[in-house]
Amino acid sequence: MGRVFEKRKHKMFARYNKMSRTFTKIGKEIAIAVKSGGGDPDGNSRLRAVIANAKAVNMPKVNIDAAISRATTKQDKDFEEVVYEGKGPHGVVMVIETATDNPTRTVANLRSYFNKKGGQLMVSGSLDFMFERKGIFRISNNNINPEDLELELIDYGMEEMEDDGEGHIAISVPFTEFGSMQKALEDRKYEITNAELQRIPTTTVELNEEQEHEVHLLLDLIEDDDDITNVWTNIK
C-alpha cells in the first residue's frame, strides 16, 4: 500500500511540476507580449494568441489576469527573447528559444548542459537555417466544411490543413503570414484554441534507442531550465 501511495505521489508531483513550468513559460510570454503591444488583448494580437494558449493548458483566468497586470504595471522583470543554437550527441541539431532577464546566466547554463552531455553550444546563426519557421493554428471543428474553410483561408497564406480527429483543425502558414491568418480566423469568429510559431527541420537524423536516450538526457537538462521556452531538434 505504501509503495502504491508513493508512486501516486510521485506522479502527482511530476504533473504539478510540469504544469508549474508551463504556467511560468506562459507568464513570460504574456510579459513579452504586453511589452511589445500593451496590456489590452483587443488591441494586441500577440497577447490574444498567448491567452488562447494559456486557456488550452487550463491556466486559470485569475493567473492570466495577474500576469497581464504584473506586466502592465512593470512588476515583472524585463524579459527578452534570445535564441541559441547547439549540437548535441550523434549529430542532433538544436535551436533553443528563451525568455530571460539575464542572458549571461542563460548562456552560461546552456554551455554547461552541452558540455556535460557531449554537445556544443554554437555561434548564433550557424544552425538556424536548417529549420523552417511555420505558424500553426488550431481551431475548434464545429461542423466546419473543410472545402469551404480552405476557400476562405487560401488567400491568407494557408499551406496545409488537417483534422486531428480530436475536435480540432490544424492550419499551417509561413512565418510571414502568421498575423494575417490570425486576423482572418478572428474576423470569421473561428475559435482559436492554440497558436504558435514552430521551427520545422528541413532534414532529420534517425537515432537508435540508445542514441535517443543520450540526446534526451541533454534535452531534459535544457527543458528543466526556467529560462527556456522551446527546444526544436532535427530528430526524425
MDAnalysis code that builds the backbone (N, CA, C; Angstrom):
import MDAnalysis as mda
import numpy as np

u = mda.Universe.empty(708, n_residues=236, atom_resindex=np.repeat(np.arange(236), 3), trajectory=True)
u.add_TopologyAttr("name", ["N", "CA", "C"] * 236)
u.add_TopologyAttr("resid", np.arange(1, 237))
u.add_TopologyAttr("resname", ["MET", "GLY", "ARG", "VAL", "PHE", "GLU", "LYS", "ARG", "LYS", "HIS", "LYS", "MET", "PHE", "ALA", "ARG", "TYR", "ASN", "LYS", "MET", "SER", "ARG", "THR", "PHE", "THR", "LYS", "ILE", "GLY", "LYS", "GLU", "ILE", "ALA", "ILE", "ALA", "VAL", "LYS", "SER", "GLY", "GLY", "GLY", "ASP", "PRO", "ASP", "GLY", "ASN", "SER", "ARG", "LEU", "ARG", "ALA", "VAL", "ILE", "ALA", "ASN", "ALA", "LYS", "ALA", "VAL", "ASN", "MET", "PRO", "LYS", "VAL", "ASN", "ILE", "ASP", "ALA", "ALA", "ILE", "SER", "ARG", "ALA", "THR", "THR", "LYS", "GLN", "ASP", "LYS", "ASP", "PHE", "GLU", "GLU", "VAL", "VAL", "TYR", "GLU", "GLY", "LYS", "GLY", "PRO", "HIS", "GLY", "VAL", "VAL", "MET", "VAL", "ILE", "GLU", "THR", "ALA", "THR", "ASP", "ASN", "PRO", "THR", "ARG", "THR", "VAL", "ALA", "ASN", "LEU", "ARG", "SER", "TYR", "PHE", "ASN", "LYS", "LYS", "GLY", "GLY", "GLN", "LEU", "MET", "VAL", "SER", "GLY", "SER", "LEU", "ASP", "PHE", "MET", "PHE", "GLU", "ARG", "LYS", "GLY", "ILE", "PHE", "ARG", "ILE", "SER", "ASN", "ASN", "ASN", "ILE", "ASN", "PRO", "GLU", "ASP", "LEU", "GLU", "LEU", "GLU", "LEU", "ILE", "ASP", "TYR", "GLY", "MET", "GLU", "GLU", "MET", "GLU", "ASP", "ASP", "GLY", "GLU", "GLY", "HIS", "ILE", "ALA", "ILE", "SER", "VAL", "PRO", "PHE", "THR", "GLU", "PHE", "GLY", "SER", "MET", "GLN", "LYS", "ALA", "LEU", "GLU", "ASP", "ARG", "LYS", "TYR", "GLU", "ILE", "THR", "ASN", "ALA", "GLU", "LEU", "GLN", "ARG", "ILE", "PRO", "THR", "THR", "THR", "VAL", "GLU", "LEU", "ASN", "GLU", "GLU", "GLN", "GLU", "HIS", "GLU", "VAL", "HIS", "LEU", "LEU", "LEU", "ASP", "LEU", "ILE", "GLU", "ASP", "ASP", "ASP", "ASP", "ILE", "THR", "ASN", "VAL", "TRP", "THR", "ASN", "ILE", "LYS"])
u.atoms.positions = np.array([
    [0.833, -1.199, 0.000],
    [0.000, 0.000, 0.000],
    [0.872, 1.255, 0.000],
    [1.954, 1.187, 0.804],
    [2.851, 2.327, 0.895],
    [3.526, 2.637, -0.430],
    [3.931, 1.572, -1.157],
    [4.594, 1.770, -2.447],
    [3.633, 2.367, -3.461],
    [2.379, 1.887, -3.451],
    [1.374, 2.423, -4.371],
    [1.166, 3.908, -4.106],
    [1.082, 4.271, -2.818],
    [0.898, 5.679, -2.452],
    [2.082, 6.518, -2.923],
    [3.299, 5.994, -2.741],
    [4.488, 6.736, -3.156],
    [4.512, 6.945, -4.667],
    [4.095, 5.916, -5.425],
    [4.051, 6.049, -6.885],
    [3.058, 7.116, -7.306],
    [1.884, 7.084, -6.655],
    [0.867, 8.087, -6.974],
    [1.369, 9.488, -6.633],
    [2.020, 9.594, -5.487],
    [2.535, 10.896, -5.061],
    [3.590, 11.400, -6.043],
    [4.437, 10.480, -6.514],
    [5.477, 10.857, -7.482],
    [4.851, 11.347, -8.782],
    [3.806, 10.638, -9.268],
    [3.140, 11.041, -10.498],
    [2.470, 12.396, -10.340],
    [1.825, 12.606, -9.197],
    [1.161, 13.886, -8.949],
    [2.178, 15.010, -8.890],
    [3.314, 14.745, -8.246],
    [4.365, 15.754, -8.133],
    [4.935, 16.088, -9.513],
    [5.119, 15.046, -10.344],
    [5.636, 15.262, -11.700],
    [4.662, 16.097, -12.529],
    [3.358, 15.767, -12.410],
    [2.339, 16.539, -13.142],
    [2.316, 17.986, -12.671],
    [2.422, 18.189, -11.356],
    [2.416, 19.544, -10.813],
    [3.627, 20.329, -11.313],
    [4.787, 19.683, -11.322],
    [6.000, 20.361, -11.802],
    [5.864, 20.759, -13.266],
    [5.316, 19.845, -14.068],
    [5.136, 20.137, -15.495],
    [4.173, 21.294, -15.684],
    [3.059, 21.280, -14.944],
    [2.076, 22.350, -15.040],
    [2.678, 23.679, -14.582],
    [3.456, 23.630, -13.503],
    [4.087, 24.842, -12.986],
    [5.054, 25.442, -14.000],
    [5.848, 24.585, -14.666],
    [6.784, 25.082, -15.685],
    [6.035, 25.678, -16.867],
    [4.931, 25.025, -17.243],
    [4.128, 25.534, -18.361],
    [3.547, 26.900, -18.030],
    [3.011, 27.060, -16.823],
    [2.438, 28.346, -16.421],
    [3.521, 29.421, -16.339],
    [4.715, 29.053, -15.865],
    [5.824, 30.013, -15.798],
    [6.203, 30.487, -17.194],
    [6.275, 29.537, -18.127],
    [6.601, 29.870, -19.519],
    [5.560, 30.814, -20.104],
    [4.285, 30.513, -19.897],
    [3.228, 31.359, -20.449],
    [3.241, 32.730, -19.787],
    [3.536, 32.776, -18.506],
    [3.638, 34.062, -17.816],
    [4.684, 34.958, -18.454],
    [5.809, 34.375, -18.838],
    [6.856, 35.148, -19.502],
    [6.411, 35.591, -20.892],
    [5.702, 34.702, -21.591],
    [5.206, 35.053, -22.921],
    [4.202, 36.196, -22.840],
    [3.381, 36.191, -21.790],
    [2.445, 37.298, -21.574],
    [3.204, 38.590, -21.333],
    [4.248, 38.526, -20.502],
    [5.040, 39.726, -20.204],
    [5.667, 40.306, -21.472],
    [6.194, 39.439, -22.324],
    [6.825, 39.897, -23.566],
    [5.780, 40.471, -24.517],
    [4.601, 39.812, -24.582],
    [3.524, 40.295, -25.449],
    [3.035, 41.676, -24.997],
    [2.882, 41.852, -23.691],
    [2.440, 43.141, -23.157],
    [3.485, 44.215, -23.432],
    [4.744, 43.861, -23.266],
    [5.827, 44.816, -23.521],
    [5.819, 45.288, -24.976],
    [5.495, 44.385, -25.901],
    [5.555, 44.725, -27.324],
    [4.293, 45.406, -27.825],
    [3.128, 45.143, -27.163],
    [1.889, 45.679, -27.730],
    [0.863, 46.178, -26.738],
    [1.218, 46.260, -25.449],
    [0.279, 46.753, -24.450],
    [-0.542, 45.661, -23.816],
    [-1.256, 46.018, -22.736],
    [-1.966, 45.033, -21.930],
    [-3.417, 44.799, -22.301],
    [-3.900, 45.466, -23.356],
    [-5.283, 45.266, -23.783],
    [-5.328, 44.220, -24.892],
    [-5.886, 43.033, -24.628],
    [-5.919, 41.978, -25.648],
    [-6.611, 42.406, -26.940],
    [-7.623, 43.300, -26.842],
    [-8.355, 43.725, -28.034],
    [-7.442, 44.428, -29.039],
    [-6.415, 45.072, -28.543],
    [-5.507, 45.792, -29.432],
    [-4.150, 45.141, -29.579],
    [-4.006, 43.917, -29.085],
    [-2.712, 43.239, -29.089],
    [-2.915, 41.792, -29.541],
    [-2.708, 41.541, -30.838],
    [-2.965, 40.202, -31.387],
    [-2.047, 39.154, -30.784],
    [-0.819, 39.535, -30.493],
    [0.107, 38.569, -29.898],
    [-0.372, 38.147, -28.513],
    [-0.872, 39.105, -27.745],
    [-1.377, 38.774, -26.412],
    [-2.605, 37.883, -26.513],
    [-3.472, 38.131, -27.496],
    [-4.644, 37.271, -27.676],
    [-4.235, 35.830, -27.953],
    [-3.195, 35.663, -28.761],
    [-2.721, 34.311, -29.078],
    [-2.177, 33.613, -27.834],
    [-1.421, 34.344, -27.012],
    [-0.871, 33.751, -25.786],
    [-1.993, 33.372, -24.826],
    [-3.009, 34.221, -24.718],
    [-4.140, 33.921, -23.833],
    [-4.854, 32.665, -24.300],
    [-5.018, 32.509, -25.610],
    [-5.640, 31.290, -26.143],
    [-4.827, 30.059, -25.758],
    [-3.510, 30.163, -25.860],
    [-2.645, 29.041, -25.481],
    [-2.733, 28.757, -23.987],
    [-2.845, 29.818, -23.185],
    [-2.969, 29.645, -21.733],
    [-4.255, 28.893, -21.388],
    [-5.331, 29.255, -22.042],
    [-6.611, 28.572, -21.794],
    [-6.543, 27.115, -22.230],
    [-5.795, 26.845, -23.304],
    [-5.699, 25.480, -23.828],
    [-5.030, 24.532, -22.837],
    [-4.158, 25.076, -21.959],
    [-3.492, 24.231, -20.955],
    [-4.120, 24.415, -19.576],
    [-5.350, 24.968, -19.572],
    [-6.136, 25.118, -18.338],
    [-5.493, 26.049, -17.314],
    [-4.796, 27.058, -17.787],
    [-4.275, 28.069, -16.875],
    [-5.457, 28.906, -16.373],
    [-5.648, 29.003, -15.060],
    [-6.808, 29.731, -14.531],
    [-6.828, 31.190, -14.978],
    [-8.022, 31.725, -15.178],
    [-8.178, 33.116, -15.618],
    [-7.525, 34.071, -14.633],
    [-7.608, 33.752, -13.343],
    [-7.010, 34.646, -12.344],
    [-5.499, 34.728, -12.537],
    [-4.867, 33.616, -12.941],
    [-3.423, 33.625, -13.202],
    [-3.097, 34.448, -14.445],
    [-3.937, 34.296, -15.474],
    [-3.719, 35.058, -16.710],
    [-3.841, 36.546, -16.428],
    [-4.918, 36.936, -15.737],
    [-5.139, 38.353, -15.432],
    [-4.020, 38.915, -14.564],
    [-3.533, 38.094, -13.626],
    [-2.456, 38.551, -12.745],
    [-1.168, 38.770, -13.536],
    [-0.888, 37.875, -14.486],
    [0.315, 38.016, -15.310],
    [0.236, 39.273, -16.173],
    [-0.935, 39.552, -16.730],
    [-1.109, 40.776, -17.528],
    [-0.929, 42.008, -16.649],
    [-1.506, 41.963, -15.456],
    [-1.406, 43.096, -14.530],
    [0.044, 43.360, -14.129],
    [0.782, 42.285, -13.813],
    [2.191, 42.459, -13.423],
    [2.995, 43.071, -14.564],
    [2.717, 42.614, -15.770],
    [3.463, 43.128, -16.920],
    [3.089, 44.581, -17.208],
    [1.807, 44.892, -17.086],
    [1.337, 46.255, -17.376],
    [1.890, 47.253, -16.373],
    [1.949, 46.856, -15.108],
    [2.444, 47.751, -14.058],
    [3.950, 47.634, -13.855],
    [4.581, 46.830, -14.731],
    [6.037, 46.658, -14.733],
    [6.561, 46.054, -13.428],
    [5.711, 45.208, -12.780],
    [6.187, 44.486, -11.601],
    [7.070, 43.309, -12.001],
    [6.844, 42.793, -13.221],
    [7.652, 41.676, -13.711],
    [9.048, 42.149, -14.093],
    [9.962, 41.200, -14.155],
    [11.286, 41.506, -14.672],
    [11.199, 41.777, -16.165],
    [12.219, 42.422, -16.684],
    [12.224, 42.795, -18.098],
    [12.790, 41.643, -18.915],
    [11.902, 40.782, -19.413],
    [12.338, 39.615, -20.167],
    [12.607, 39.983, -21.625],
    [13.573, 39.311, -22.215],
    [13.817, 39.451, -23.647],
    [13.943, 38.064, -24.264],
    [13.594, 37.997, -25.540],
    [13.668, 36.734, -26.267],
    [15.045, 36.600, -26.906],
    [15.723, 35.509, -26.601],
    [17.041, 35.233, -27.179],
    [17.033, 33.791, -27.685],
    [17.562, 33.591, -28.895],
    [17.608, 32.255, -29.494],
    [19.055, 31.765, -29.499],
    [19.255, 30.528, -29.045],
    [20.576, 29.905, -29.028],
    [20.550, 28.646, -29.890],
    [21.724, 28.241, -30.335],
    [21.829, 27.065, -31.193],
    [22.945, 26.159, -30.690],
    [22.747, 24.849, -30.837],
    [23.757, 23.923, -30.355],
    [23.695, 22.588, -31.064],
    [24.787, 21.837, -30.930],
    [24.846, 20.477, -31.454],
    [24.908, 19.503, -30.280],
    [24.004, 18.534, -30.321],
    [24.005, 17.510, -29.296],
    [24.735, 16.274, -29.777],
    [24.683, 15.199, -29.008],
    [25.302, 13.945, -29.445],
    [24.675, 13.433, -30.740],
    [25.474, 12.693, -31.525],
    [25.002, 11.966, -32.708],
    [24.439, 12.878, -33.808],
    [25.008, 14.083, -33.891],
    [24.640, 14.979, -34.984],
    [23.292, 15.653, -34.840],
    [22.734, 15.647, -33.643],
    [21.438, 16.293, -33.429],
    [21.628, 17.800, -33.304],
    [20.862, 18.528, -34.089],
    [20.911, 19.992, -34.077],
    [19.763, 20.512, -33.223],
    [20.047, 21.535, -32.421],
    [19.031, 22.103, -31.536],
    [18.980, 23.615, -31.686],
    [17.769, 24.144, -31.766],
    [17.534, 25.581, -31.689],
    [16.711, 25.826, -30.433],
    [17.202, 26.702, -29.570],
    [16.637, 26.871, -28.238],
    [16.127, 28.291, -28.080],
    [14.834, 28.415, -27.830],
    [14.218, 29.716, -27.628],
    [14.123, 29.991, -26.128],
    [14.469, 31.206, -25.736],
    [14.449, 31.555, -24.317],
    [13.723, 32.878, -24.098],
    [13.243, 33.046, -22.874],
    [12.733, 34.334, -22.403],
    [13.473, 34.592, -21.098],
    [14.412, 35.518, -21.120],
    [15.335, 35.662, -19.993],
    [15.498, 37.116, -19.567],
    [15.728, 37.307, -18.277],
    [16.062, 38.630, -17.762],
    [17.566, 38.741, -17.524],
    [18.302, 37.665, -17.864],
    [19.746, 37.659, -17.651],
    [20.412, 36.740, -18.674],
    [20.665, 37.238, -19.901],
    [21.264, 36.398, -20.938],
    [22.610, 35.800, -20.553],
    [23.377, 36.498, -19.729],
    [24.676, 35.975, -19.294],
    [24.499, 34.681, -18.514],
    [23.524, 34.676, -17.615],
    [23.212, 33.455, -16.847],
    [22.716, 32.352, -17.774],
    [21.828, 32.721, -18.690],
    [21.210, 31.724, -19.570],
    [22.243, 31.036, -20.437],
    [23.124, 31.804, -21.072],
    [24.114, 31.207, -21.966],
    [25.111, 30.370, -21.177],
    [25.451, 30.794, -19.956],
    [26.374, 30.010, -19.127],
    [25.754, 28.665, -18.754],
    [24.468, 28.685, -18.399],
    [23.779, 27.441, -18.065],
    [23.723, 26.507, -19.269],
    [23.364, 27.052, -20.431],
    [23.266, 26.222, -21.628],
    [24.617, 25.616, -21.993],
    [25.668, 26.402, -21.905],
    [27.002, 25.886, -22.234],
    [27.371, 24.725, -21.305],
    [27.001, 24.861, -20.025],
    [27.324, 23.781, -19.070],
    [26.534, 22.517, -19.387],
    [25.268, 22.659, -19.814],
    [24.463, 21.485, -20.156],
    [25.075, 20.740, -21.344],
    [25.445, 21.499, -22.381],
    [26.040, 20.872, -23.564],
    [27.374, 20.202, -23.219],
    [28.184, 20.873, -22.421],
    [29.485, 20.307, -22.057],
    [29.338, 19.014, -21.254],
    [28.334, 18.966, -20.386],
    [28.127, 17.779, -19.546],
    [27.683, 16.569, -20.361],
    [26.933, 16.812, -21.434],
    [26.296, 15.715, -22.168],
    [26.851, 15.524, -23.573],
    [28.081, 15.979, -23.800],
    [28.736, 15.677, -25.066],
    [28.262, 16.490, -26.246],
    [27.848, 17.734, -25.992],
    [27.413, 18.611, -27.067],
    [28.227, 19.889, -27.102],
    [27.766, 20.822, -27.898],
    [28.492, 22.084, -28.040],
    [27.523, 23.208, -28.364],
    [27.611, 24.296, -27.607],
    [26.839, 25.494, -27.916],
    [27.527, 26.208, -29.067],
    [26.740, 26.558, -30.101],
    [27.309, 27.109, -31.326],
    [27.100, 28.613, -31.421],
    [27.758, 29.209, -32.409],
    [27.603, 30.635, -32.675],
    [26.207, 30.897, -33.238],
    [25.611, 31.986, -32.804],
    [24.268, 32.328, -33.269],
    [24.226, 32.462, -34.789],
    [23.227, 31.825, -35.405],
    [23.063, 31.890, -36.853],
    [23.714, 30.753, -37.609],
    [24.417, 29.880, -36.899],
    [25.156, 28.816, -37.583],
    [24.288, 27.600, -37.900],
    [23.140, 27.444, -37.222],
    [22.304, 26.247, -37.407],
    [20.842, 26.564, -37.697],
    [20.418, 27.765, -37.385],
    [19.003, 28.112, -37.517],
    [18.491, 27.941, -38.947],
    [19.397, 28.074, -39.935],
    [18.989, 27.948, -41.339],
    [18.500, 26.532, -41.665],
    [18.779, 25.566, -40.776],
    [18.360, 24.186, -41.006],
    [16.901, 23.942, -40.600],
    [16.240, 25.006, -40.156],
    [14.842, 24.916, -39.755],
    [14.019, 25.946, -40.525],
    [12.791, 25.585, -40.811],
    [11.860, 26.485, -41.473],
    [10.800, 26.903, -40.464],
    [10.566, 28.199, -40.352],
    [9.595, 28.690, -39.371],
    [8.189, 28.651, -39.965],
    [7.283, 28.094, -39.191],
    [5.889, 27.970, -39.611],
    [4.970, 28.466, -38.495],
    [3.850, 29.041, -38.902],
    [2.793, 29.358, -37.951],
    [1.788, 28.229, -37.958],
    [1.430, 27.751, -36.778],
    [0.462, 26.651, -36.662],
    [-0.714, 27.125, -35.803],
    [-1.901, 27.070, -36.374],
    [-3.127, 27.416, -35.654],
    [-3.977, 26.158, -35.487],
    [-4.623, 26.067, -34.350],
    [-5.626, 25.026, -34.148],
    [-6.944, 25.707, -33.809],
    [-7.981, 25.327, -34.538],
    [-9.299, 25.899, -34.294],
    [-10.282, 24.775, -33.986],
    [-11.316, 25.113, -33.226],
    [-12.346, 24.117, -32.900],
    [-13.103, 23.737, -34.160],
    [-13.283, 22.444, -34.353],
    [-14.003, 21.957, -35.532],
    [-15.475, 21.800, -35.192],
    [-16.199, 22.901, -35.294],
    [-17.632, 22.873, -35.004],
    [-18.398, 22.659, -36.312],
    [-18.331, 21.411, -36.791],
    [-19.009, 21.039, -38.046],
    [-18.583, 21.913, -39.227],
    [-17.281, 22.189, -39.287],
    [-16.743, 23.009, -40.366],
    [-16.611, 22.172, -41.636],
    [-17.026, 22.748, -42.732],
    [-16.820, 22.102, -44.033],
    [-15.401, 22.411, -44.490],
    [-14.528, 21.400, -44.603],
    [-13.121, 21.661, -44.926],
    [-12.912, 22.355, -46.268],
    [-13.743, 22.041, -47.244],
    [-13.587, 22.684, -48.556],
    [-13.918, 24.169, -48.476],
    [-14.977, 24.497, -47.740],
    [-15.337, 25.906, -47.563],
    [-14.242, 26.646, -46.791],
    [-13.706, 25.982, -45.762],
    [-12.655, 26.612, -44.957],
    [-11.420, 26.888, -45.805],
    [-11.050, 25.923, -46.624],
    [-9.878, 26.101, -47.481],
    [-10.067, 27.277, -48.435],
    [-11.247, 27.399, -49.014],
    [-11.523, 28.511, -49.928],
    [-11.466, 29.860, -49.195],
    [-11.918, 29.854, -47.945],
    [-11.913, 31.082, -47.153],
    [-10.490, 31.552, -46.823],
    [-9.603, 30.590, -46.569],
    [-8.309, 30.927, -45.982],
    [-7.128, 30.854, -46.943],
    [-7.352, 30.386, -48.158],
    [-6.245, 30.191, -49.087],
    [-5.520, 31.499, -49.389],
    [-6.254, 32.619, -49.359],
    [-5.639, 33.910, -49.663],
    [-4.872, 34.494, -48.484],
    [-4.895, 33.807, -47.343],
    [-4.217, 34.320, -46.148],
    [-2.993, 33.477, -45.781],
    [-2.497, 32.746, -46.775],
    [-1.230, 32.036, -46.590],
    [-1.348, 30.587, -46.182],
    [-2.551, 30.037, -46.112],
    [-2.690, 28.651, -45.679],
    [-1.939, 27.705, -46.604],
    [-1.081, 26.879, -46.027],
    [-0.323, 25.891, -46.797],
    [-0.906, 24.492, -46.641],
    [-1.236, 24.131, -45.407],
    [-1.785, 22.808, -45.138],
    [-2.901, 22.911, -44.108],
    [-3.816, 21.965, -44.167],
    [-4.922, 21.904, -43.223],
    [-5.167, 20.443, -42.887],
    [-5.354, 20.157, -41.613],
    [-5.524, 18.760, -41.200],
    [-6.466, 18.668, -40.015],
    [-7.392, 17.734, -40.086],
    [-8.289, 17.435, -38.973],
    [-7.567, 16.454, -38.057],
    [-7.381, 16.825, -36.776],
    [-6.618, 15.953, -35.872],
    [-7.453, 14.816, -35.300],
    [-8.737, 14.753, -35.643],
    [-9.585, 13.679, -35.139],
    [-10.015, 13.848, -33.702],
    [-9.632, 14.960, -33.085],
    [-9.967, 15.213, -31.685],
    [-10.720, 16.528, -31.524],
    [-11.419, 16.898, -32.583],
    [-12.250, 18.099, -32.497],
    [-11.558, 19.388, -32.894],
    [-10.384, 19.275, -33.509],
    [-9.659, 20.472, -33.917],
    [-9.158, 20.338, -35.353],
    [-8.990, 21.478, -35.997],
    [-8.368, 21.542, -37.312],
    [-7.070, 22.331, -37.178],
    [-5.976, 21.747, -37.670],
    [-4.675, 22.407, -37.641],
    [-4.423, 23.066, -38.996],
    [-3.967, 24.304, -38.954],
    [-3.707, 25.085, -40.161],
    [-2.278, 25.609, -40.085],
    [-1.497, 25.371, -41.141],
    [-0.116, 25.854, -41.155],
    [0.037, 26.970, -42.188],
    [0.860, 27.963, -41.822],
    [1.143, 29.098, -42.707],
    [2.629, 29.424, -42.608],
    [3.200, 30.112, -43.611],
    [4.559, 30.600, -43.464],
    [4.653, 31.587, -42.306],
    [5.828, 31.704, -41.738],
    [6.071, 32.612, -40.612],
    [5.572, 34.024, -40.909],
    [5.782, 34.483, -42.134],
    [5.429, 35.854, -42.500],
    [3.927, 36.084, -42.568],
    [3.137, 35.007, -42.626],
    [1.687, 35.138, -42.750],
    [0.959, 34.880, -41.426],
    [1.706, 34.785, -40.335],
    [1.094, 34.455, -39.047],
    [0.025, 35.483, -38.664],
    [0.386, 36.754, -38.704],
    [-0.552, 37.806, -38.316],
    [-1.758, 37.865, -39.229],
    [-1.538, 37.688, -40.525],
    [-2.620, 37.720, -41.496],
    [-3.620, 36.599, -41.238],
    [-3.127, 35.395, -40.971],
    [-4.025, 34.270, -40.708],
    [-4.762, 34.450, -39.385],
    [-4.067, 34.938, -38.363],
    [-4.740, 35.147, -37.080],
    [-5.912, 36.111, -37.234],
    [-5.691, 37.202, -37.956],
    [-6.762, 38.177, -38.170],
    [-7.918, 37.567, -38.965],
    [-7.577, 36.772, -39.996],
    [-8.618, 36.150, -40.816],
    [-9.485, 35.211, -39.980],
    [-8.858, 34.425, -39.110],
    [-9.613, 33.489, -38.266],
    [-10.475, 34.239, -37.252],
    [-9.900, 35.285, -36.659],
    [-10.653, 36.060, -35.671],
    [-11.829, 36.790, -36.329],
    [-11.603, 37.377, -37.500],
    [-12.676, 38.095, -38.187],
    [-13.842, 37.185, -38.509],
    [-13.556, 35.909, -38.759],
    [-14.606, 34.944, -39.117],
    [-15.144, 34.201, -37.899],
    [-14.704, 34.634, -36.714],
    [-15.213, 34.103, -35.441],
    [-14.894, 32.634, -35.213],
    [-13.811, 32.136, -35.828],
    [-13.376, 30.780, -35.515],
    [-12.699, 30.787, -34.149],
    [-12.928, 29.757, -33.376],
    [-12.333, 29.674, -32.041],
    [-10.908, 29.131, -32.142],
    [-9.938, 30.010, -31.902],
    [-8.529, 29.601, -31.935],
    [-8.183, 28.999, -30.574],
    [-7.856, 27.717, -30.561],
    [-7.518, 27.047, -29.305],
    [-6.008, 27.013, -29.060],
    [-5.234, 27.237, -30.105],
    [-3.781, 27.275, -29.950],
    [-3.177, 27.977, -31.155],
    [-2.162, 28.790, -30.907],
    [-1.469, 29.486, -31.996],
    [-0.008, 29.614, -31.614],
    [0.869, 29.099, -32.463],
    [2.286, 29.161, -32.124],
    [3.147, 29.154, -33.379],
    [4.369, 29.629, -33.197],
    [5.379, 29.570, -34.248],
    [6.272, 28.373, -33.974],
    [6.433, 27.521, -34.965],
    [7.264, 26.334, -34.814],
    [8.452, 26.403, -35.757],
    [9.502, 25.673, -35.396],
    [10.660, 25.511, -36.270],
    [10.676, 24.061, -36.758],
    [10.502, 23.886, -38.058],
    [10.418, 22.554, -38.649],
    [11.746, 22.243, -39.334],
    [12.425, 21.141, -38.963],
    [13.721, 20.837, -39.588],
    [13.566, 20.501, -41.068],
    [14.483, 20.999, -41.880],
    [14.442, 20.704, -43.315],
    [15.020, 19.324, -43.614],
    [15.931, 18.840, -42.765],
    [16.433, 17.468, -42.849],
    [16.472, 16.897, -41.434],
    [16.361, 15.582, -41.312],
    [16.308, 14.969, -39.990],
    [17.365, 13.866, -39.848],
    [17.652, 13.514, -38.597],
    [18.543, 12.391, -38.312],
    [17.743, 11.315, -37.589],
    [18.041, 10.072, -37.907],
    [17.350, 8.949, -37.279],
    [18.286, 8.302, -36.264],
    [17.795, 8.114, -35.053],
    [18.611, 7.576, -33.963],
    [18.078, 6.223, -33.510],
    [18.987, 5.386, -33.009],
    [18.513, 4.170, -32.363],
    [18.121, 4.492, -30.921],
    [17.603, 3.511, -30.220],
    [17.058, 3.747, -28.876],
    [18.113, 4.276, -27.908],
    [19.309, 3.721, -27.967],
    [20.373, 4.152, -27.056],
    [20.808, 5.580, -27.356],
    [20.957, 5.893, -28.631],
    [21.344, 7.255, -29.021],
    [20.282, 8.274, -28.617],
    [19.034, 7.887, -28.819],
    [17.944, 8.793, -28.464],
    [17.925, 9.056, -26.965],
    [18.231, 8.035, -26.181],
    [18.293, 8.203, -24.729],
    [19.375, 9.213, -24.350],
    [20.542, 9.118, -24.984],
    [21.638, 10.050, -24.692],
    [21.231, 11.491, -25.018],
    [20.563, 11.668, -26.145],
    [20.139, 13.015, -26.525],
    [19.106, 13.557, -25.545],
    [18.201, 12.689, -25.096],
    [17.153, 13.144, -24.185],
    [17.691, 13.494, -22.806],
    [18.821, 12.946, -22.428],
    [19.460, 13.372, -21.176],
    [19.836, 14.847, -21.257],
    [20.327, 15.264, -22.427],
    [20.655, 16.674, -22.638],
    [19.384, 17.513, -22.719],
    [18.399, 17.023, -23.464],
    [17.147, 17.773, -23.609],
    [16.460, 17.983, -22.264],
    [16.511, 16.972, -21.407],
    [15.885, 17.099, -20.086],
    [16.530, 18.221, -19.280],
    [17.860, 18.311, -19.338],
    [18.559, 19.385, -18.634],
    [18.132, 20.746, -19.162],
    [18.093, 20.867, -20.471],
    [17.753, 22.151, -21.088],
    [16.317, 22.554, -20.763],
    [15.388, 21.608, -20.931],
    [13.970, 21.935, -20.773],
    [13.589, 22.200, -19.322],
    [14.395, 21.733, -18.366],
    [14.119, 21.992, -16.956],
    [14.547, 23.393, -16.525],
    [15.283, 24.090, -17.384],
    [15.738, 25.442, -17.071],
    [14.572, 26.420, -17.258],
    [14.326, 27.252, -16.259],
    [13.180, 28.162, -16.299],
    [13.281, 29.210, -17.404],
    [14.484, 29.452, -17.921],
    [14.636, 30.453, -18.980],
    [14.218, 29.925, -20.357],
    [14.062, 28.618, -20.471],
    [13.795, 28.006, -21.770],
    [12.297, 28.003, -22.055],
    [11.935, 28.419, -23.270],
    [10.526, 28.378, -23.670],
    [10.261, 27.259, -24.672],
    [11.191, 27.023, -25.612],
    [11.014, 25.962, -26.595],
    [12.367, 25.412, -27.030],
    [12.395, 24.115, -27.323],
    [13.598, 23.486, -27.911],
    [13.157, 22.730, -29.154],
    [13.798, 23.022, -30.282],
    [13.488, 22.363, -31.545],
    [14.695, 21.549, -31.977],
    [14.465, 20.333, -32.439],
    [15.569, 19.466, -32.864],
    [15.276, 18.906, -34.265],
    [16.299, 18.281, -34.833],
    [16.126, 17.633, -36.150],
    [16.043, 16.114, -36.024],
    [15.600, 15.621, -34.849],
    [15.391, 14.190, -34.661],
    [14.175, 13.757, -35.478],
    [14.328, 12.656, -36.213],
    [13.217, 12.182, -37.028],
    [12.069, 11.700, -36.172],
])
